[in-house]
Amino acid sequence: MAAMAALQSSMNGLSLSSNPFFGKRLSVPPPLSPLHIKPRENPCLIVVKLKRWERKGCKPNSLPVLQKMHVKVGDTIQVISGRDKGKIGDISQIFKHNSTIVVKDVNLKTKHMKSREEGQPGQIIKIEAPIHSSNVMLYSKEKEVTSRVGHKVLDDGKKVRYLIKTGEIIDSDENWKKLKESAKEKTEVAAAAPAADSTAAS
């Protein structure tokens, strides 16, 4: 009973009028003076992290940075590492943005082709996938050896590549003529293919 009487007396002592904040407005503090923040000279740009094989170095004009390569289209090379180690072939295509090359009959991949027309069956073909240029070395057909490439200037002022082991000049006029002839043949075949298809359809 004594505890109930003490609790009742304490509740009677609490009243809204005894609260010092009752009936008064809350004072709002004055606004703080605006802070002058200096912009950073080099703001931090958010860069998306790509995987190693997806990164491409770009110039300020957004064009890819082209890598310097020791091989060109038409060179005879030998694969020195990888699954096709020891194979010899000619370079048919190069990609300077990631320093890869396509070699004839090297690094063949299986591709499943769908039928493009009704009644035409699909097919499984072999295509040449690119390999990195660091996995190949220039090959001399005469001496049958691989060699590193060197550069020198001839008497007529022309800069050419040559094989260090054998001294054989790679960038000769004969090689360039062969490349031009092969390029002309490819363009003629590509131009003749649509014409043959149109005649067959008619």
C-alpha positions in Angstrom: 0.0 0.0 0.0 2.9 2.3 0.8 4.3 1.7 -2.6 1.0 2.5 -4.4 0.7 5.7 -2.3 4.3 6.8 -3.3 3.6 6.1 -7.0 0.3 8.1 -6.9 2.0 11.1 -5.3 4.8 11.1 -7.9 2.2 11.0 -10.7 0.4 13.9 -9.2 3.6 15.9 -9.1 4.0 15.6 -12.9 1.9 18.1 -14.7 2.0 19.9 -18.1 2.1 23.3 -16.5 5.4 22.3 -14.7 7.0 21.6 -18.1 9.2 24.7 -19.0 8.8 24.0 -22.8 5.0 23.9 -22.7 3.4 26.8 -24.7 6.7 28.2 -26.0 7.9 28.2 -29.6 11.1 26.4 -30.4 13.8 28.8 -31.5 15.2 28.0 -34.9 19.0 28.5 -35.1 20.2 31.1 -37.6 21.2 29.7 -41.0 24.8 29.0 -41.3 26.8 31.1 -43.7 27.5 29.3 -47.0 30.9 27.6 -47.3 32.9 28.5 -50.3 34.4 25.2 -51.5 37.1 25.4 -54.1 36.6 22.9 -57.0 39.4 20.5 -57.4 41.8 21.1 -60.3 41.9 17.4 -61.3 38.5 15.9 -60.5 38.4 12.1 -59.9 36.8 10.4 -62.9 34.9 7.2 -62.4 36.5 4.6 -64.6 34.8 1.2 -65.2 37.2 -1.6 -64.5 37.3 -4.0 -67.5 39.0 -7.3 -67.6 42.5 -7.6 -68.9 41.4 -9.0 -72.3 38.7 -6.3 -72.7 40.9 -3.3 -72.1 41.8 -1.1 -75.1 44.1 1.8 -74.9 42.6 4.9 -76.6 44.0 8.2 -77.8 42.4 11.5 -76.8 40.3 11.3 -80.0 38.9 7.9 -78.8 40.7 6.0 -81.5 42.5 2.8 -80.4 46.3 2.9 -79.8 48.0 0.9 -82.5 50.8 -1.4 -81.4 54.1 -1.7 -83.2 54.5 -5.2 -84.6 57.6 -7.0 -86.0 55.5 -8.9 -88.6 53.4 -7.8 -91.6 50.9 -9.4 -93.9 52.5 -12.0 -96.2 55.4 -12.8 -93.9 56.3 -16.5 -93.4 56.5 -17.3 -89.7 56.8 -20.2 -87.3 54.8 -20.6 -84.1 57.2 -20.9 -81.1 54.6 -21.5 -78.3 51.2 -22.8 -77.7 49.2 -25.7 -79.0 50.4 -25.2 -82.6 54.1 -24.9 -81.7 56.3 -25.7 -84.7 53.8 -25.0 -87.4 54.8 -22.8 -90.4 52.5 -20.5 -92.3 51.9 -17.2 -93.9 50.2 -14.2 -92.2 46.9 -13.4 -93.8 45.6 -10.7 -91.5 46.9 -8.5 -88.6 45.1 -6.5 -85.9 47.3 -3.7 -84.5 45.0 -2.6 -81.7 45.7 -5.8 -79.7 48.8 -7.1 -81.5 47.3 -10.3 -82.9 47.6 -12.0 -86.2 45.8 -14.6 -88.3 48.0 -17.4 -89.8 46.9 -19.8 -92.5 46.0 -23.3 -91.2 47.1 -22.3 -87.6 44.8 -22.1 -84.5 41.8 -23.6 -86.3 38.5 -23.3 -84.5 35.2 -25.1 -85.2 32.2 -22.9 -86.1 28.6 -24.1 -86.5 26.9 -22.3 -89.3 23.1 -22.0 -89.5 21.2 -22.4 -92.7 20.6 -19.0 -94.4 18.0 -20.2 -96.9 15.1 -22.7 -96.7 16.2 -26.1 -97.7 19.9 -25.3 -97.2 21.4 -27.5 -94.4 23.6 -26.1 -91.8 27.3 -26.9 -91.7 30.3 -27.2 -89.5 33.4 -25.3 -90.7 36.9 -24.6 -89.5 38.1 -21.0 -89.2 41.5 -19.5 -88.4 41.4 -17.7 -85.0 43.9 -15.0 -84.3 47.0 -15.5 -82.1 49.3 -13.1 -80.4 52.3 -11.8 -82.4 54.7 -12.6 -79.5 54.1 -16.3 -80.1 55.6 -16.3 -83.6 59.0 -15.7 -85.2 60.0 -14.9 -88.7 61.0 -18.0 -90.7 63.5 -18.3 -93.6 62.4 -20.9 -96.2 65.9 -21.0 -97.7 67.8 -21.7 -94.5 64.9 -23.3 -92.7 65.6 -21.4 -89.5 63.8 -18.9 -87.3 65.3 -15.5 -86.7 64.7 -12.2 -85.0 64.0 -9.2 -87.2 66.4 -6.3 -87.8 66.1 -2.9 -89.6 68.6 -1.3 -91.9 68.8 1.5 -94.5 69.9 0.5 -98.0 72.1 2.6 -100.3 69.0 4.1 -102.0 67.7 5.4 -98.7 65.0 2.7 -98.3 64.5 1.3 -94.9 63.9 -2.5 -94.9 63.6 -5.4 -92.5 66.0 -8.3 -92.6 66.6 -11.6 -90.7 69.5 -11.2 -88.3 70.6 -14.9 -88.6 70.7 -15.2 -92.4 70.8 -11.5 -93.5 67.9 -12.2 -95.9 65.9 -9.0 -96.7 62.2 -9.5 -96.1 60.7 -6.2 -97.6 61.8 -6.9 -101.2 60.0 -5.6 -104.3 59.1 -9.2 -105.3 57.3 -9.8 -102.1 55.3 -6.7 -102.5 54.3 -7.6 -106.1 53.2 -11.1 -104.9 51.0 -9.5 -102.2 49.4 -7.0 -104.6 48.7 -9.9 -107.1 47.1 -12.0 -104.4 45.0 -9.0 -103.2 43.8 -8.4 -106.8 42.8 -12.1 -107.1 40.8 -11.9 -103.9 38.9 -8.8 -105.0 38.1 -10.4 -108.4 36.8 -13.5 -106.7 34.7 -11.5 -104.3 33.3 -9.4 -107.2 32.5 -12.5 -109.3 30.6 -14.3 -106.5 27.6 -12.0 -106.4 27.3 -11.9 -110.1 27.3 -15.8 -110.3 24.6 -15.9 -107.6 22.4 -13.5 -109.5 22.7 -15.4 -112.8 21.9 -18.7 -111.0 18.8 -17.2 -109.4 17.5 -15.8 -112.7 
